[in-house]
Amino acid sequence: MSRRRTLGTKKKIALLVGAATMAGGGAFVMANASNAAQTTEDARTKAAQDAGVCQGLATALGNNQRFIEGQRAAPDAQSQARIENREAVVAEIERKQAASGCAVGESAQDSQTAQPSRTAQPPQAGQEAGQDAGDQAGQDAGAPADDQAGEQVCAGSTVTLSGEGGAPAASSNQFPVGTRLRVTNLDNDKSTTVEVNSVSGSCALLNNAAFEQVREEGKFLIRRALIEKVG
């Protein structure tokens, strides 16, 4: 005749406590893993945002450096004033690179080479930086967008800022001074209409005031831009 062994009350309690401890430990491990995954994802998102900021500044720096190189290679009567102005812009961009934690002096390798224009005569360095809102560029920049759609240009181009001050305006290596361009940021549907007032290394390069009108917070590069010639 077999004898059944029964567990004492104390042993039963010990087994239940052990099982509960193991289950709780598993939940703790899963919670830690989930938190770690979220932290990693947040870090990746921030890194991507920081990379976008640095790329935008690098593009702006490369554009200005190439513009300076172009002016030195084929100088005219206004080249020295343009070079001095752009050197000040380069210094400002490098300051922003340092403040944003980017590599200071890093420029985008794919920035377009500036082509000096003999017909486009931008203002002197002091005049360009000190334009006031009452001048013609300011009036054109503040005017409402044309009712009719303009001719789409610069297909596939990204848009960044030159670092220049003054009323909203643009510079370009394709359009002469006086051309009016409407730039729309397709990521937030903001647009601005500005006048080209100088030469740069990009199809459309906005100055600080114009870029502020269409930028997304914390970004120095517009990857999805619609650029139209409206005048």
QUIRAGI-V982100 format. One record per backbone hydrogen bond with DSSP energy under -0.5 kcal/mol. NH is the residue of the N-H (numbers start at 1). CO is the residue of the C=O. E is the energy in kcal/mol with one decimal. If there is no record, write none. Layout:
BEGIN
nh={NH & NH}
co={CO & CO}
e={E & E}
END
This chain:
BEGIN
nh={4 & 6 & 12 & 13 & 14 & 15 & 16 & 17 & 18 & 19 & 20 & 21 & 22 & 23 & 24 & 25 & 26 & 27 & 28 & 29 & 30 & 31 & 32 & 33 & 34 & 35 & 36 & 37 & 38 & 39 & 40 & 41 & 42 & 43 & 44 & 45 & 46 & 47 & 48 & 49 & 50 & 51 & 52 & 53 & 54 & 55 & 56 & 57 & 58 & 59 & 60 & 61 & 62 & 63 & 64 & 65 & 66 & 67 & 68 & 69 & 70 & 71 & 72 & 73 & 74 & 75 & 79 & 82 & 83 & 84 & 85 & 86 & 87 & 88 & 89 & 90 & 91 & 92 & 93 & 94 & 95 & 96 & 97 & 98 & 99 & 100 & 101 & 102 & 104 & 106 & 108 & 111 & 115 & 116 & 121 & 122 & 123 & 128 & 129 & 130 & 131 & 135 & 139 & 140 & 141 & 142 & 143 & 143 & 151 & 152 & 153 & 157 & 159 & 161 & 162 & 170 & 171 & 172 & 173 & 178 & 179 & 181 & 181 & 182 & 183 & 183 & 184 & 184 & 185 & 186 & 186 & 188 & 189 & 190 & 192 & 193 & 194 & 194 & 196 & 197 & 198 & 200 & 205 & 206 & 207 & 208 & 211 & 212 & 213 & 213 & 214 & 214 & 215 & 219 & 222 & 223 & 225 & 226 & 227 & 227 & 228 & 228 & 229 & 230 & 230 & 231}
co={2 & 4 & 8 & 9 & 10 & 11 & 12 & 13 & 14 & 15 & 16 & 17 & 18 & 19 & 20 & 21 & 22 & 23 & 24 & 25 & 26 & 27 & 28 & 29 & 30 & 31 & 32 & 33 & 34 & 35 & 36 & 37 & 38 & 39 & 40 & 41 & 42 & 43 & 44 & 45 & 46 & 47 & 48 & 49 & 50 & 51 & 52 & 53 & 54 & 55 & 56 & 57 & 58 & 59 & 60 & 61 & 62 & 63 & 64 & 65 & 66 & 67 & 68 & 69 & 70 & 72 & 76 & 78 & 79 & 80 & 81 & 82 & 83 & 84 & 85 & 86 & 87 & 88 & 89 & 90 & 91 & 92 & 93 & 94 & 95 & 96 & 98 & 97 & 102 & 103 & 58 & 108 & 200 & 114 & 119 & 120 & 197 & 124 & 125 & 126 & 128 & 132 & 135 & 136 & 137 & 138 & 139 & 140 & 229 & 150 & 227 & 154 & 222 & 220 & 206 & 195 & 205 & 198 & 202 & 196 & 176 & 179 & 194 & 228 & 181 & 192 & 182 & 226 & 190 & 184 & 224 & 185 & 185 & 185 & 183 & 141 & 181 & 192 & 179 & 170 & 170 & 172 & 171 & 160 & 169 & 164 & 207 & 208 & 209 & 210 & 210 & 211 & 211 & 216 & 159 & 221 & 223 & 184 & 153 & 225 & 182 & 226 & 151 & 180 & 228 & 180}
e={-0.5 & -0.6 & -2.1 & -2.2 & -2.1 & -2.3 & -2.2 & -2.5 & -2.1 & -2.3 & -2.4 & -2.3 & -2.2 & -2.3 & -2.6 & -2.4 & -2.0 & -2.1 & -2.2 & -2.3 & -2.3 & -2.5 & -2.4 & -2.3 & -2.3 & -2.5 & -2.5 & -2.2 & -2.2 & -2.4 & -2.3 & -2.3 & -2.7 & -2.2 & -2.2 & -2.4 & -2.5 & -2.4 & -2.3 & -2.2 & -2.8 & -2.3 & -1.9 & -2.1 & -2.6 & -2.5 & -2.2 & -2.2 & -2.5 & -2.4 & -2.2 & -2.5 & -2.6 & -2.5 & -2.1 & -2.6 & -2.3 & -1.8 & -2.2 & -2.2 & -2.4 & -2.2 & -2.2 & -1.9 & -1.8 & -0.5 & -1.2 & -2.1 & -3.0 & -2.4 & -2.0 & -2.5 & -2.4 & -1.5 & -1.6 & -2.7 & -1.9 & -1.7 & -2.5 & -2.4 & -1.7 & -2.0 & -2.4 & -2.1 & -2.2 & -1.9 & -1.0 & -2.8 & -0.7 & -1.8 & -2.2 & -1.0 & -0.6 & -0.6 & -0.8 & -0.7 & -0.5 & -3.2 & -2.2 & -1.5 & -0.8 & -2.3 & -2.1 & -2.6 & -2.5 & -1.9 & -0.7 & -0.8 & -2.0 & -0.5 & -3.0 & -2.3 & -2.2 & -0.5 & -2.5 & -1.9 & -2.2 & -1.9 & -1.9 & -2.9 & -1.9 & -0.5 & -2.8 & -3.0 & -0.6 & -2.8 & -0.5 & -2.6 & -3.2 & -0.9 & -2.5 & -1.3 & -1.9 & -0.8 & -2.0 & -0.6 & -2.8 & -0.6 & -3.1 & -2.7 & -0.6 & -0.6 & -2.6 & -1.7 & -2.2 & -2.4 & -2.6 & -2.2 & -0.8 & -0.7 & -0.6 & -1.2 & -1.8 & -2.3 & -3.1 & -0.7 & -0.8 & -2.5 & -0.6 & -0.6 & -2.6 & -0.5 & -3.1 & -2.5 & -0.6 & -1.1}
END
